Amino acid sequence: MAAVATEPRSRNTFVDVVAWPRISVRSAWHMWERNFMRFRRGIFQYVLPNFLEPILYLLAIGLGLGLYVGTQILGVEYVAFLAPGLAASSAMYGAVFEVTWNSYFKMKVERNYDSVIATPLGAEEVALGELLWATTRSGIYGTAFTIVLVVLGHAESWLVVFSPLALPLIGMAMGVIGMSFTILAKQIEYLTYFFNLFVIPLFLFSGIFFPVSDLPGWARTLAWFTPLHHGVEMNRALVLTGDAGTAALHALWLVAFILLLLPIPMNLLRRFLRV
Amino acid sequence: MGHAVVARGLVKRYGALTAVDGIDLDIPIEVSFGILGPNGAGKTTTMRMLSAAIEPTAGSLEVLGHDINLTAEQRPLKRRIGVVPQGDTLDKDLTVRENLMAYARYHDLPWPLARQRADELLGFAQLEQRADARIDELSGGMQRRLLIARALVSDPELVILDEPTTGLDPQARHLVWERLRNLRRRGTTLVITTHYMDEAARLCDALVVMDRGRIIAAGTPTGLIRDHVPPRVTEIIGAGDLEDASRVVDGIAQRVEIIGDRVVAYGRDSQAISDAVRASSLDGVTLLERDATLEDVFLSLTGHVLVED
């Protein structure tokens, strides 16, 4: 006869949220495939704007703002300094849009995940699959930007070939934070807070538009703890300075960040879907 | 014969609310089993426990020989169960075929088999012509058939359906029932929750009646009617004074109830009941004679109706 279920055990909530759950990456991949199926049908509507946006940015700044910024930074003109940082932010946006607005709809409006977890997929695998897809989108955005950047002649180092592989790390790291926020958000309006209080400040103060070394000490310290800053420095090392060691250190920081925090959205989604 | 589901003293509490209050279930394999009750009776909660979606607060539950214990690995069990949830839970970003394909992949079917199963199920759901349609282009009945087809991608032994025809027009309901009978003929065990007594009577070999988290009766549809209510019912419709009208048949009928704007008289001898009404001073009333249904069983057991008008 079946074992008797008892009242829920008292649990250590903190450990429950940060500990790695048991997962099957193969199951998570099936969630990725669902997104790819949708993507495949609308490939032009998805990918084309990704090429357009960086061209507009680089044209506006290269032809316009760049003229007023007379000084060279890191030995190059301003637009070349800016381009790798904007590529990093493009990779970030690719992922955070996916795990905020899109995930919120699937999770809390359409309630798609409730039916998915009736299949062998667990909540953790749903979260991981969605994050892998967000990472893929981040790679698509970042690669599109990199292609434009190379074509316009802003790549100074051959290490730029590693950019399309490195940029998705930014997407994954930011996706982990974004998805956790989305699961906790009680109303869709709260997502605006995530953008206005977190994403946009990162965009402005992570060293994309000016070196972080120009910031006061406390702000530099703060920036060190955020993924986008390391993403920007990593990509600038790959595209501009060709400093492989620096790029590797920043990539390592992003990998460590992901491995440390990835269990959080997975555990939070399980808790959310059990209610 | 084996059992698909065995539950003993199953309880689910949400804080102070007790949704399921200690129920026992024995659902044999290869039958169509109904859980009949009004909204809020605990049917959906029971179904979610059977499909390993939520953890019982207390009691024991065995589904297809697996303990439902959420600390254990649920994957092997979930492969053998198909779930048709209440309402529209189809993936609206995907087409009809993609919905089936995505779920086939969630169940880890290899791509060629997933494609083959999707084609078969498009046929089963009578949606071959709509394979590439978007979900919001489908009628309510088509969506419900697709939802049932989606639950079948893993070729499950047990299919759990929560209110499979709620909100559908009569023609669409008949099509869904026909598909479910087709499934039952193939030997799939069905567990169906419903608040429609006609659905329970048509589809279920056996059923339990739930109210306020408890099982208040169990048996076959005809057995329940035979055991709990007289076989014939006379409804007196349009009486000016309902109390007056009920006094007219009091003593002739075995039981008399006032439900809404009607007086319902239960009794074997419906002729005597209608004679008494005609001989009385009741003006302008209409008499409706019919067989007793599960609705009457529910009313006699609980004193309230299944579906509020």
Interface residues (C-beta under 8 A of the other chain):
Chain A: M1 A2 A3 V4 A5 T6 E7 P8 S24 R26 S27 H30 M31 E33 R34 M37 R38 R41 E110 R111 N112 D114 S115 V116 I117 A118 T119 P120 L121 G122 R274
Chain B: V6 R8 S51 A53 I54 E55 P56 T57 A58 G59 S60 L61 E62 D67 I68 N69 Q74 R75 K78 R79 I81 V83 P85 T89 D91 K92 D93 L94 T95 E98 M101 A102 Y103 R105 Y106 H107 D108 S154
